[in-house]
């Protein structure tokens, strides 16, 4: 019974260690998460960095909704928008390595030198890298203007939090 409990515990710990980052502020520039800057009263620049460009944009919208609601306002308008993709990540690839070692046992000693060459046999493709989605927003109160760039903050907050992002 103990081995089964230990194996399940190890599996749960491994699952927690590989789970995606939770929505929140970025710990430093270029890290996963959001940053926001107030430009002037009712005007903000909001960014979200993630490995998935769609998720980065949705979470930037979520942060914009949060800011709007914190200001006591009802809607926000996206006045400018852009995405910045970081350098692609690489996995796999060719490699050459050289190593050496020495050892002794009793009256004997030895020296060894090795050369290794690694050649990828598949699966070594470039990743998409991180994407930062940036929105410039203006927050507002009262009746929401009827433009496709204007969002109801409460609806955005409710829908994006409920979508399991």
C-alpha positions as CSV (number, residue, x, y, z in Angstrom):
1,X,0.0,0.0,0.0
2,X,2.8,2.4,0.9
3,X,4.5,2.1,-2.6
4,X,1.1,3.0,-4.3
5,X,0.7,6.1,-2.0
6,X,4.3,7.2,-2.7
7,X,3.8,6.8,-6.5
8,X,0.6,8.8,-6.4
9,X,2.2,11.5,-4.3
10,X,5.1,11.7,-6.7
11,X,2.8,11.9,-9.7
12,X,0.8,14.7,-8.1
13,X,3.9,16.6,-7.3
14,X,5.2,16.2,-10.9
15,X,1.8,17.4,-12.2
16,X,2.0,20.5,-10.0
17,X,5.5,21.2,-11.1
18,X,4.6,21.2,-14.8
19,X,1.3,23.1,-14.6
20,X,1.1,26.4,-16.5
21,X,1.6,29.7,-14.7
22,X,-1.4,31.1,-12.9
23,X,-2.8,34.5,-14.1
24,X,-1.0,37.3,-12.3
25,X,1.6,40.0,-12.5
26,X,4.9,39.3,-14.3
27,X,7.8,38.8,-11.9
28,X,10.2,40.6,-14.2
29,X,10.3,42.0,-17.8
30,X,9.7,39.2,-20.3
31,X,8.3,36.8,-17.7
32,X,4.8,35.3,-18.0
33,X,2.1,37.5,-16.6
34,X,0.7,41.0,-16.9
35,X,2.1,44.5,-16.6
36,X,0.0,47.7,-16.6
37,X,0.8,51.4,-16.6
38,X,-1.5,54.3,-16.1
39,X,-0.8,56.9,-18.8
40,X,-3.2,59.5,-17.5
41,X,-6.5,59.4,-15.7
42,X,-8.7,56.8,-17.4
43,X,-6.0,55.8,-19.9
44,X,-3.8,52.7,-19.4
45,X,-1.3,50.5,-21.3
46,X,-1.9,46.8,-20.4
47,X,0.3,43.9,-21.5
48,X,0.2,40.2,-21.0
49,X,3.0,37.8,-21.9
50,X,2.3,34.1,-22.6
51,X,3.4,31.3,-24.8
52,X,0.1,31.3,-26.7
53,X,-0.8,34.5,-28.6
54,X,-4.6,34.0,-28.2
55,X,-4.2,33.5,-24.5
56,X,-1.9,36.5,-24.2
57,X,-4.6,38.7,-25.8
58,X,-7.4,37.3,-23.8
59,X,-5.5,37.8,-20.5
60,X,-4.6,41.3,-21.5
61,X,-8.4,42.0,-22.0
62,X,-9.0,40.4,-18.6
63,X,-6.5,42.8,-17.0
64,X,-8.1,45.7,-18.8
65,X,-11.5,44.7,-17.4
66,X,-10.0,44.5,-13.9
67,X,-8.5,47.9,-14.1
68,X,-11.8,49.4,-15.4
69,X,-13.7,47.8,-12.5
70,X,-11.1,49.0,-10.0
71,X,-11.6,52.5,-11.2
72,X,-15.4,52.1,-10.7
73,X,-16.1,52.3,-14.4
74,X,-18.2,50.1,-16.6
75,X,-16.5,49.8,-20.0
76,X,-13.2,50.2,-21.7
77,X,-12.2,50.9,-25.3
78,X,-9.1,49.5,-27.0
79,X,-7.5,52.5,-28.7
80,X,-4.3,50.7,-29.8
81,X,-3.2,47.1,-29.9
82,X,0.0,45.3,-30.9
83,X,1.8,42.0,-30.2
84,X,5.5,41.4,-29.8
85,X,6.8,37.9,-30.4
86,X,10.0,37.0,-28.6
87,X,12.7,34.9,-30.2
88,X,11.7,31.3,-31.1
89,X,12.7,28.6,-28.7
90,X,14.6,25.6,-30.0
91,X,14.5,22.1,-28.8
92,X,16.8,19.4,-30.0
93,X,19.5,20.1,-32.5
94,X,23.0,18.9,-33.3
95,X,25.7,19.0,-30.7
96,X,29.3,18.0,-30.3
97,X,30.9,17.4,-26.9
98,X,34.3,16.5,-25.6
99,X,34.9,15.0,-22.1
100,X,37.7,13.6,-20.1
101,X,38.3,11.9,-16.8
102,X,40.9,10.3,-14.6
103,X,40.7,7.7,-11.9
104,X,42.9,5.5,-9.7
105,X,42.3,2.3,-7.8
106,X,45.1,0.9,-5.7
107,X,48.3,1.0,-7.8
108,X,46.4,1.4,-11.1
109,X,45.4,4.7,-12.7
110,X,43.6,5.6,-15.9
111,X,42.9,8.5,-18.2
112,X,39.9,8.6,-20.6
113,X,38.9,11.0,-23.3
114,X,35.7,10.9,-25.3
115,X,34.0,12.8,-28.1
116,X,30.3,12.7,-28.7
117,X,28.1,13.8,-31.5
118,X,24.4,14.3,-31.2
119,X,22.1,14.3,-34.2
120,X,18.4,14.9,-33.8
121,X,16.2,12.1,-35.2
122,X,13.0,14.0,-35.3
123,X,10.9,16.2,-33.0
124,X,13.5,19.0,-32.8
125,X,11.5,21.8,-34.2
126,X,11.5,25.5,-33.3
127,X,8.9,26.6,-30.7
128,X,6.7,29.7,-31.1
129,X,8.4,31.6,-28.2
130,X,6.7,34.0,-25.9
131,X,4.2,36.7,-27.1
132,X,3.4,39.9,-25.4
133,X,0.0,41.3,-26.3
134,X,-0.3,45.0,-25.5
135,X,-3.5,47.1,-25.4
136,X,-3.9,50.8,-24.8
137,X,-7.3,51.4,-23.3
138,X,-9.5,54.3,-22.2
139,X,-12.0,53.5,-19.4
140,X,-15.5,55.0,-19.3
141,X,-18.8,55.2,-17.4
142,X,-22.4,55.4,-18.4
143,X,-23.9,53.9,-21.5
144,X,-21.4,51.7,-23.5
145,X,-20.6,53.2,-27.0
146,X,-21.7,50.9,-29.8
147,X,-18.3,50.3,-31.4
148,X,-16.5,46.9,-31.8
149,X,-13.5,48.2,-29.9
150,X,-15.5,48.9,-26.8
151,X,-16.0,46.2,-24.2
152,X,-18.3,45.8,-21.1
153,X,-15.8,45.3,-18.3
154,X,-18.0,43.1,-16.1
155,X,-18.9,40.8,-19.1
156,X,-15.2,40.4,-20.1
157,X,-14.2,39.7,-16.5
158,X,-17.0,37.1,-16.0
159,X,-16.6,35.4,-19.4
160,X,-12.8,35.2,-19.4
161,X,-12.5,34.0,-15.8
162,X,-15.2,31.4,-16.5
163,X,-13.4,30.1,-19.6
164,X,-10.7,28.3,-17.7
165,X,-7.8,30.4,-18.9
